[in-house]
Amino acid sequence: MTSGDKAWRPKLILASASPRRLELLQQIGIEPDALLPVDLDETPRKNELPRTLAARLAEEKTRAAAAIAARREELAEAYIIGADTVVSVGRRILPKCEIVAEAAQSLRLLSGRAHRVHTAVCLITPKGRARHKLVETRLRLKRLSADEIEAYLGSGEWRGKAGGYALQGLAGAFAQKLVGSYSAVVGLPLYETMSLLSGEGFPAYVSWLNRV
């Protein structure tokens, strides 16, 4: 999107520092005006379901970013979008792995079995209206050998990833079956995101004109 486009269209804030979410937005021709990541406690509440956790965290991130934006004149009256992804096996929520032991345990658990990826998106409009979408994707990884797990852990790609893997990276070689949204597994469901934005009056398709 050009600077000329930004001069007249409403501003958009992405409530995330994730390069994957930014790249996905850019894939559909949307360049956010600002990134406002927030640091939240993402610990699940007692008996909280995976889908409920994803929806709650997506909204909390978006509302926290909205509160920051409201204090900055140049970001006032902006659309704000945030998301969260939770990986689960049944009701068991897998961590966003930060240490090797967590990632190794997650990969061994996911090896050869089906699991679910829950990605929630929250949009807050300039008028303060909140809209939500939740996408559930079923995914099966191949049965992983000890050598494959060790090699993947050595790549470091698992760090900070829900379930200890990044489907858009090396772990794409492990994906045996996917039913649902690939972009949701990566971090931002594109169909639902575009539907939310366009449904609330954001001119999401304007940047598509004269791209060739």
PyRosetta script that sets phi, psi and omega in degrees:
from pyrosetta import init, pose_from_sequence

init()
pose = pose_from_sequence("MTSGDKAWRPKLILASASPRRLELLQQIGIEPDALLPVDLDETPRKNELPRTLAARLAEEKTRAAAAIAARREELAEAYIIGADTVVSVGRRILPKCEIVAEAAQSLRLLSGRAHRVHTAVCLITPKGRARHKLVETRLRLKRLSADEIEAYLGSGEWRGKAGGYALQGLAGAFAQKLVGSYSAVVGLPLYETMSLLSGEGFPAYVSWLNRV")
pose.set_psi(1, 136.2)
pose.set_omega(1, -175.3)
pose.set_phi(2, -85.2)
pose.set_psi(2, 164.3)
pose.set_omega(2, 177.3)
pose.set_phi(3, -62.8)
pose.set_psi(3, -29.4)
pose.set_omega(3, 177.7)
pose.set_phi(4, -65.4)
pose.set_psi(4, -38.7)
pose.set_omega(4, 176.9)
pose.set_phi(5, -62.5)
pose.set_psi(5, -43.0)
pose.set_omega(5, -177.0)
pose.set_phi(6, -65.0)
pose.set_psi(6, -24.2)
pose.set_omega(6, -176.2)
pose.set_phi(7, -67.6)
pose.set_psi(7, -24.4)
pose.set_omega(7, -176.0)
pose.set_phi(8, -121.3)
pose.set_psi(8, -21.2)
pose.set_omega(8, -178.6)
pose.set_phi(9, -82.3)
pose.set_psi(9, 159.1)
pose.set_omega(9, 175.6)
pose.set_phi(10, -60.3)
pose.set_psi(10, 151.4)
pose.set_omega(10, 179.2)
pose.set_phi(11, -80.6)
pose.set_psi(11, 152.4)
pose.set_omega(11, 179.9)
pose.set_phi(12, -130.0)
pose.set_psi(12, 133.1)
pose.set_omega(12, 178.6)
pose.set_phi(13, -115.8)
pose.set_psi(13, 133.2)
pose.set_omega(13, 173.5)
pose.set_phi(14, -100.5)
pose.set_psi(14, 118.3)
pose.set_omega(14, -177.9)
pose.set_phi(15, -84.6)
pose.set_psi(15, 60.5)
pose.set_omega(15, -176.5)
pose.set_phi(16, -164.8)
pose.set_psi(16, 150.1)
pose.set_omega(16, 172.4)
pose.set_phi(17, -104.5)
pose.set_psi(17, 6.4)
pose.set_omega(17, -176.2)
pose.set_phi(18, -68.9)
pose.set_psi(18, 119.3)
pose.set_omega(18, 176.0)
pose.set_phi(19, -63.8)
pose.set_psi(19, -26.6)
pose.set_omega(19, 178.7)
pose.set_phi(20, -67.5)
pose.set_psi(20, -44.2)
pose.set_omega(20, 179.9)
pose.set_phi(21, -67.4)
pose.set_psi(21, -38.4)
pose.set_omega(21, 177.3)
pose.set_phi(22, -63.0)
pose.set_psi(22, -45.0)
pose.set_omega(22, 179.8)
pose.set_phi(23, -63.1)
pose.set_psi(23, -36.6)
pose.set_omega(23, 179.1)
pose.set_phi(24, -67.0)
pose.set_psi(24, -42.1)
pose.set_omega(24, 176.1)
pose.set_phi(25, -61.5)
pose.set_psi(25, -44.1)
pose.set_omega(25, 179.8)
pose.set_phi(26, -63.6)
pose.set_psi(26, -31.6)
pose.set_omega(26, 178.9)
pose.set_phi(27, -59.1)
pose.set_psi(27, -34.9)
pose.set_omega(27, -179.9)
pose.set_phi(28, -98.9)
pose.set_psi(28, 21.7)
pose.set_omega(28, 171.2)
pose.set_phi(29, 81.2)
pose.set_psi(29, 18.3)
pose.set_omega(29, -178.3)
pose.set_phi(30, -113.8)
pose.set_psi(30, 121.7)
pose.set_omega(30, 178.4)
pose.set_phi(31, -110.8)
pose.set_psi(31, 110.3)
pose.set_omega(31, -179.3)
pose.set_phi(32, -65.3)
pose.set_psi(32, 151.5)
pose.set_omega(32, 179.4)
pose.set_phi(33, -81.2)
pose.set_psi(33, -22.1)
pose.set_omega(33, 179.5)
pose.set_phi(34, -157.4)
pose.set_psi(34, 152.7)
pose.set_omega(34, 171.6)
pose.set_phi(35, -110.1)
pose.set_psi(35, 123.9)
pose.set_omega(35, -180.0)
pose.set_phi(36, -126.6)
pose.set_psi(36, 76.0)
pose.set_omega(36, 177.1)
pose.set_phi(37, -71.4)
pose.set_psi(37, 148.5)
pose.set_omega(37, 177.7)
pose.set_phi(38, -127.4)
pose.set_psi(38, 150.5)
pose.set_omega(38, -178.5)
pose.set_phi(39, -102.4)
pose.set_psi(39, 109.0)
pose.set_omega(39, -178.0)
pose.set_phi(40, -118.3)
pose.set_psi(40, 156.3)
pose.set_omega(40, 170.1)
pose.set_phi(41, -76.1)
pose.set_psi(41, 114.7)
pose.set_omega(41, -176.0)
pose.set_phi(42, -100.2)
pose.set_psi(42, 17.6)
pose.set_omega(42, 178.9)
pose.set_phi(43, -65.0)
pose.set_psi(43, 128.1)
pose.set_omega(43, 177.3)
pose.set_phi(44, -63.2)
pose.set_psi(44, 145.2)
pose.set_omega(44, 174.3)
pose.set_phi(45, -76.1)
pose.set_psi(45, 163.8)
pose.set_omega(45, -179.1)
pose.set_phi(46, -57.9)
pose.set_psi(46, 126.8)
pose.set_omega(46, 178.2)
pose.set_phi(47, 63.4)
pose.set_psi(47, 17.5)
pose.set_omega(47, 179.9)
pose.set_phi(48, -72.7)
pose.set_psi(48, 131.1)
pose.set_omega(48, 179.5)
pose.set_phi(49, -75.1)
pose.set_psi(49, 152.5)
pose.set_omega(49, -179.4)
pose.set_phi(50, -55.7)
pose.set_psi(50, -45.2)
pose.set_omega(50, -178.7)
pose.set_phi(51, -66.2)
pose.set_psi(51, -35.8)
pose.set_omega(51, 178.3)
pose.set_phi(52, -67.3)
pose.set_psi(52, -40.6)
pose.set_omega(52, 177.7)
pose.set_phi(53, -61.6)
pose.set_psi(53, -47.2)
pose.set_omega(53, -179.6)
pose.set_phi(54, -59.4)
pose.set_psi(54, -45.6)
pose.set_omega(54, -179.4)
pose.set_phi(55, -64.7)
pose.set_psi(55, -42.2)
pose.set_omega(55, -179.3)
pose.set_phi(56, -64.4)
pose.set_psi(56, -46.6)
pose.set_omega(56, -177.4)
pose.set_phi(57, -67.1)
pose.set_psi(57, -38.1)
pose.set_omega(57, 177.7)
pose.set_phi(58, -60.5)
pose.set_psi(58, -44.0)
pose.set_omega(58, -179.8)
pose.set_phi(59, -70.0)
pose.set_psi(59, -41.0)
pose.set_omega(59, -179.7)
pose.set_phi(60, -63.0)
pose.set_psi(60, -41.1)
pose.set_omega(60, 177.9)
pose.set_phi(61, -62.7)
pose.set_psi(61, -44.1)
pose.set_omega(61, -176.9)
pose.set_phi(62, -67.8)
pose.set_psi(62, -41.8)
pose.set_omega(62, 179.6)
pose.set_phi(63, -67.9)
pose.set_psi(63, -36.1)
pose.set_omega(63, 177.7)
pose.set_phi(64, -65.1)
pose.set_psi(64, -41.3)
pose.set_omega(64, 177.1)
pose.set_phi(65, -65.6)
pose.set_psi(65, -37.7)
pose.set_omega(65, 178.8)
pose.set_phi(66, -63.0)
pose.set_psi(66, -37.4)
pose.set_omega(66, 179.1)
pose.set_phi(67, -66.3)
pose.set_psi(67, -37.5)
pose.set_omega(67, 176.9)
pose.set_phi(68, -67.2)
pose.set_psi(68, -45.9)
pose.set_omega(68, -178.3)
pose.set_phi(69, -61.4)
pose.set_psi(69, -35.2)
pose.set_omega(69, -178.2)
pose.set_phi(70, -63.5)
pose.set_psi(70, -22.8)
pose.set_omega(70, -179.7)
pose.set_phi(71, -91.5)
pose.set_psi(71, 0.3)
pose.set_omega(71, -179.2)
pose.set_phi(72, -119.4)
pose.set_psi(72, 114.3)
pose.set_omega(72, -172.5)
pose.set_phi(73, -56.2)
pose.set_psi(73, -38.2)
pose.set_omega(73, -176.3)
pose.set_phi(74, -71.7)
pose.set_psi(74, -13.7)
pose.set_omega(74, -179.7)
pose.set_phi(75, -111.2)
pose.set_psi(75, 7.0)
pose.set_omega(75, 178.6)
pose.set_phi(76, -66.1)
pose.set_psi(76, 153.6)
pose.set_omega(76, 178.1)
pose.set_phi(77, 61.8)
pose.set_psi(77, 34.4)
pose.set_omega(77, -179.7)
pose.set_phi(78, -101.9)
pose.set_psi(78, 155.8)
pose.set_omega(78, 167.1)
pose.set_phi(79, -82.9)
pose.set_psi(79, 140.3)
pose.set_omega(79, -178.6)
pose.set_phi(80, -128.7)
pose.set_psi(80, 128.5)
pose.set_omega(80, -178.5)
pose.set_phi(81, -126.3)
pose.set_psi(81, 135.9)
pose.set_omega(81, 178.7)
pose.set_phi(82, -138.8)
pose.set_psi(82, 163.5)
pose.set_omega(82, -177.3)
pose.set_phi(83, -151.8)
pose.set_psi(83, 161.8)
pose.set_omega(83, 173.9)
pose.set_phi(84, -149.2)
pose.set_psi(84, 145.7)
pose.set_omega(84, -178.8)
pose.set_phi(85, -123.2)
pose.set_psi(85, 131.1)
pose.set_omega(85, 179.8)
pose.set_phi(86, -126.2)
pose.set_psi(86, 131.2)
pose.set_omega(86, 177.8)
pose.set_phi(87, -105.2)
pose.set_psi(87, 134.9)
pose.set_omega(87, -178.0)
pose.set_phi(88, -141.5)
pose.set_psi(88, 152.3)
pose.set_omega(88, 168.6)
pose.set_phi(89, -117.2)
pose.set_psi(89, 108.0)
pose.set_omega(89, -170.5)
pose.set_phi(90, 63.1)
pose.set_psi(90, -129.4)
pose.set_omega(90, 177.1)
pose.set_phi(91, -90.4)
pose.set_psi(91, -4.2)
pose.set_omega(91, -177.8)
pose.set_phi(92, -78.5)
pose.set_psi(92, 122.9)
pose.set_omega(92, -179.9)
pose.set_phi(93, -92.3)
pose.set_psi(93, 125.8)
pose.set_omega(93, 178.5)
pose.set_phi(94, -87.3)
pose.set_psi(94, 149.3)
pose.set_omega(94, -176.0)
pose.set_phi(95, -76.8)
pose.set_psi(95, 162.8)
pose.set_omega(95, 165.6)
pose.set_phi(96, -85.5)
pose.set_psi(96, 99.6)
pose.set_omega(96, -162.3)
pose.set_phi(97, -67.5)
pose.set_psi(97, 132.5)
pose.set_omega(97, 177.9)
pose.set_phi(98, -120.5)
pose.set_psi(98, -15.5)
pose.set_omega(98, 178.0)
pose.set_phi(99, -127.4)
pose.set_psi(99, 155.9)
pose.set_omega(99, -174.5)
pose.set_phi(100, -58.6)
pose.set_psi(100, -39.8)
pose.set_omega(100, -176.8)
pose.set_phi(101, -61.3)
pose.set_psi(101, -39.1)
pose.set_omega(101, 177.9)
pose.set_phi(102, -64.0)
pose.set_psi(102, -46.3)
pose.set_omega(102, -178.4)
pose.set_phi(103, -64.7)
pose.set_psi(103, -42.3)
pose.set_omega(103, 179.9)
pose.set_phi(104, -62.0)
pose.set_psi(104, -43.7)
pose.set_omega(104, 179.5)
pose.set_phi(105, -63.9)
pose.set_psi(105, -42.3)
pose.set_omega(105, 179.7)
pose.set_phi(106, -63.5)
pose.set_psi(106, -45.8)
pose.set_omega(106, -178.4)
pose.set_phi(107, -64.5)
pose.set_psi(107, -39.3)
pose.set_omega(107, 177.8)
pose.set_phi(108, -65.1)
pose.set_psi(108, -37.6)
pose.set_omega(108, 178.7)
pose.set_phi(109, -67.2)
pose.set_psi(109, -39.6)
pose.set_omega(109, -176.4)
pose.set_phi(110, -81.0)
pose.set_psi(110, -17.7)
pose.set_omega(110, -176.2)
pose.set_phi(111, -56.4)
pose.set_psi(111, 119.0)
pose.set_omega(111, 174.2)
pose.set_phi(112, 72.5)
pose.set_psi(112, 11.9)
pose.set_omega(112, -178.3)
pose.set_phi(113, -134.3)
pose.set_psi(113, 160.3)
pose.set_omega(113, 180.0)
pose.set_phi(114, -81.6)
pose.set_psi(114, 147.9)
pose.set_omega(114, 174.2)
pose.set_phi(115, -146.0)
pose.set_psi(115, 176.2)
pose.set_omega(115, -177.6)
pose.set_phi(116, -122.8)
pose.set_psi(116, 143.6)
pose.set_omega(116, 176.0)
pose.set_phi(117, -117.7)
pose.set_psi(117, 119.9)
pose.set_omega(117, -178.3)
pose.set_phi(118, -107.7)
pose.set_psi(118, 118.0)
pose.set_omega(118, 177.8)
pose.set_phi(119, -121.0)
pose.set_psi(119, 123.0)
pose.set_omega(119, 179.3)
pose.set_phi(120, -108.6)
pose.set_psi(120, 143.5)
pose.set_omega(120, 176.5)
pose.set_phi(121, -123.6)
pose.set_psi(121, 136.4)
pose.set_omega(121, 175.8)
pose.set_phi(122, -125.5)
pose.set_psi(122, 134.2)
pose.set_omega(122, 176.3)
pose.set_phi(123, -121.5)
pose.set_psi(123, 128.8)
pose.set_omega(123, 173.3)
pose.set_phi(124, -113.4)
pose.set_psi(124, 124.8)
pose.set_omega(124, -175.9)
pose.set_phi(125, -84.2)
pose.set_psi(125, 167.7)
pose.set_omega(125, 177.2)
pose.set_phi(126, -57.6)
pose.set_psi(126, -24.0)
pose.set_omega(126, 178.4)
pose.set_phi(127, -90.0)
pose.set_psi(127, 2.9)
pose.set_omega(127, 176.4)
pose.set_phi(128, 89.3)
pose.set_psi(128, 6.0)
pose.set_omega(128, 178.8)
pose.set_phi(129, -75.8)
pose.set_psi(129, 132.4)
pose.set_omega(129, 179.3)
pose.set_phi(130, -106.0)
pose.set_psi(130, 130.6)
pose.set_omega(130, 176.8)
pose.set_phi(131, -124.1)
pose.set_psi(131, 149.7)
pose.set_omega(131, -174.0)
pose.set_phi(132, -136.3)
pose.set_psi(132, 150.1)
pose.set_omega(132, 170.6)
pose.set_phi(133, -140.0)
pose.set_psi(133, 142.3)
pose.set_omega(133, 176.5)
pose.set_phi(134, -129.3)
pose.set_psi(134, 127.9)
pose.set_omega(134, -177.5)
pose.set_phi(135, -119.7)
pose.set_psi(135, 129.6)
pose.set_omega(135, 178.2)
pose.set_phi(136, -113.9)
pose.set_psi(136, 125.6)
pose.set_omega(136, -179.0)
pose.set_phi(137, -120.9)
pose.set_psi(137, 134.7)
pose.set_omega(137, 176.5)
pose.set_phi(138, -97.2)
pose.set_psi(138, 134.9)
pose.set_omega(138, -174.5)
pose.set_phi(139, -140.9)
pose.set_psi(139, 139.9)
pose.set_omega(139, 175.3)
pose.set_phi(140, -124.1)
pose.set_psi(140, 129.0)
pose.set_omega(140, 173.0)
pose.set_phi(141, -94.0)
pose.set_psi(141, 150.6)
pose.set_omega(141, 175.5)
pose.set_phi(142, -63.0)
pose.set_psi(142, 164.6)
pose.set_omega(142, 174.4)
pose.set_phi(143, -70.8)
pose.set_psi(143, 120.1)
pose.set_omega(143, -173.8)
pose.set_phi(144, -93.0)
pose.set_psi(144, 132.5)
pose.set_omega(144, 175.7)
pose.set_phi(145, -79.4)
pose.set_psi(145, 163.9)
pose.set_omega(145, 177.5)
pose.set_phi(146, -59.5)
pose.set_psi(146, -37.7)
pose.set_omega(146, 179.8)
pose.set_phi(147, -66.7)
pose.set_psi(147, -38.7)
pose.set_omega(147, 179.3)
pose.set_phi(148, -66.5)
pose.set_psi(148, -41.9)
pose.set_omega(148, 178.6)
pose.set_phi(149, -64.2)
pose.set_psi(149, -44.2)
pose.set_omega(149, -179.8)
pose.set_phi(150, -62.2)
pose.set_psi(150, -42.2)
pose.set_omega(150, 180.0)
pose.set_phi(151, -64.9)
pose.set_psi(151, -41.9)
pose.set_omega(151, -179.0)
pose.set_phi(152, -67.5)
pose.set_psi(152, -40.8)
pose.set_omega(152, 176.8)
pose.set_phi(153, -60.6)
pose.set_psi(153, -37.6)
pose.set_omega(153, 179.2)
pose.set_phi(154, -65.9)
pose.set_psi(154, -23.7)
pose.set_omega(154, -179.9)
pose.set_phi(155, -71.2)
pose.set_psi(155, -25.3)
pose.set_omega(155, -177.2)
pose.set_phi(156, 76.6)
pose.set_psi(156, 1.1)
pose.set_omega(156, -175.4)
pose.set_phi(157, -68.2)
pose.set_psi(157, -20.0)
pose.set_omega(157, -176.8)
pose.set_phi(158, -73.9)
pose.set_psi(158, -18.1)
pose.set_omega(158, -170.5)
pose.set_phi(159, -62.6)
pose.set_psi(159, 125.5)
pose.set_omega(159, 178.8)
pose.set_phi(160, 79.5)
pose.set_psi(160, 4.1)
pose.set_omega(160, -176.7)
pose.set_phi(161, -97.4)
pose.set_psi(161, 136.2)
pose.set_omega(161, 175.3)
pose.set_phi(162, -62.5)
pose.set_psi(162, 127.6)
pose.set_omega(162, -179.0)
pose.set_phi(163, 80.3)
pose.set_psi(163, -4.2)
pose.set_omega(163, 175.8)
pose.set_phi(164, 80.7)
pose.set_psi(164, 21.3)
pose.set_omega(164, 177.3)
pose.set_phi(165, -149.5)
pose.set_psi(165, 157.4)
pose.set_omega(165, 177.1)
pose.set_phi(166, -122.3)
pose.set_psi(166, 108.5)
pose.set_omega(166, -175.0)
pose.set_phi(167, -63.0)
pose.set_psi(167, -30.3)
pose.set_omega(167, -177.9)
pose.set_phi(168, -77.3)
pose.set_psi(168, -4.8)
pose.set_omega(168, -179.2)
pose.set_phi(169, -111.8)
pose.set_psi(169, -140.1)
pose.set_omega(169, -176.8)
pose.set_phi(170, -60.0)
pose.set_psi(170, -32.6)
pose.set_omega(170, -177.4)
pose.set_phi(171, -67.8)
pose.set_psi(171, -8.7)
pose.set_omega(171, 172.9)
pose.set_phi(172, -58.2)
pose.set_psi(172, -25.7)
pose.set_omega(172, 178.4)
pose.set_phi(173, -72.6)
pose.set_psi(173, -12.9)
pose.set_omega(173, -179.3)
pose.set_phi(174, -95.9)
pose.set_psi(174, -14.3)
pose.set_omega(174, -173.3)
pose.set_phi(175, -75.3)
pose.set_psi(175, 115.1)
pose.set_omega(175, -178.3)
pose.set_phi(176, -91.9)
pose.set_psi(176, -36.6)
pose.set_omega(176, -178.6)
pose.set_phi(177, -153.9)
pose.set_psi(177, 137.0)
pose.set_omega(177, 178.0)
pose.set_phi(178, -133.7)
pose.set_psi(178, 127.3)
pose.set_omega(178, 176.7)
pose.set_phi(179, -123.4)
pose.set_psi(179, 107.2)
pose.set_omega(179, -178.3)
pose.set_phi(180, 137.1)
pose.set_psi(180, -138.3)
pose.set_omega(180, -172.6)
pose.set_phi(181, -107.9)
pose.set_psi(181, 116.3)
pose.set_omega(181, 176.5)
pose.set_phi(182, -62.9)
pose.set_psi(182, -44.8)
pose.set_omega(182, -177.6)
pose.set_phi(183, -64.4)
pose.set_psi(183, -29.5)
pose.set_omega(183, 176.9)
pose.set_phi(184, -66.5)
pose.set_psi(184, -39.1)
pose.set_omega(184, 178.6)
pose.set_phi(185, -64.9)
pose.set_psi(185, -38.2)
pose.set_omega(185, 179.4)
pose.set_phi(186, -68.5)
pose.set_psi(186, -30.7)
pose.set_omega(186, 175.3)
pose.set_phi(187, 148.5)
pose.set_psi(187, -13.8)
pose.set_omega(187, -178.9)
pose.set_phi(188, -153.7)
pose.set_psi(188, 110.4)
pose.set_omega(188, 179.9)
pose.set_phi(189, -69.9)
pose.set_psi(189, 113.0)
pose.set_omega(189, -169.7)
pose.set_phi(190, -69.7)
pose.set_psi(190, -41.5)
pose.set_omega(190, 179.8)
pose.set_phi(191, -59.9)
pose.set_psi(191, -47.7)
pose.set_omega(191, -177.6)
pose.set_phi(192, -68.3)
pose.set_psi(192, -37.4)
pose.set_omega(192, 178.9)
pose.set_phi(193, -63.8)
pose.set_psi(193, -46.4)
pose.set_omega(193, 178.9)
pose.set_phi(194, -64.1)
pose.set_psi(194, -38.1)
pose.set_omega(194, 178.8)
pose.set_phi(195, -63.4)
pose.set_psi(195, -42.5)
pose.set_omega(195, 178.6)
pose.set_phi(196, -62.6)
pose.set_psi(196, -48.4)
pose.set_omega(196, -177.1)
pose.set_phi(197, -63.4)
pose.set_psi(197, -51.7)
pose.set_omega(197, -177.7)
pose.set_phi(198, -67.2)
pose.set_psi(198, -33.8)
pose.set_omega(198, 179.2)
pose.set_phi(199, -67.1)
pose.set_psi(199, -22.7)
pose.set_omega(199, 179.6)
pose.set_phi(200, -105.1)
pose.set_psi(200, 17.2)
pose.set_omega(200, 171.4)
pose.set_phi(201, 90.2)
pose.set_psi(201, 4.7)
pose.set_omega(201, 177.0)
pose.set_phi(202, -78.2)
pose.set_psi(202, 129.0)
pose.set_omega(202, -176.3)
pose.set_phi(203, -76.3)
pose.set_psi(203, 70.4)
pose.set_omega(203, -170.9)
pose.set_phi(204, -67.7)
pose.set_psi(204, -24.9)
pose.set_omega(204, -174.3)
pose.set_phi(205, -94.6)
pose.set_psi(205, -4.1)
pose.set_omega(205, -174.7)
pose.set_phi(206, -58.8)
pose.set_psi(206, -40.0)
pose.set_omega(206, -176.4)
pose.set_phi(207, -69.1)
pose.set_psi(207, -10.9)
pose.set_omega(207, -179.9)
pose.set_phi(208, -74.7)
pose.set_psi(208, -20.0)
pose.set_omega(208, -175.5)
pose.set_phi(209, -69.9)
pose.set_psi(209, 137.2)
pose.set_omega(209, 174.8)
pose.set_phi(210, 56.8)
pose.set_psi(210, 38.3)
pose.set_omega(210, 178.9)
pose.set_phi(211, -79.1)
pose.set_psi(211, -21.0)
pose.set_omega(211, -178.2)
pose.set_phi(212, -91.3)
pose.dump_pdb("model.pdb")
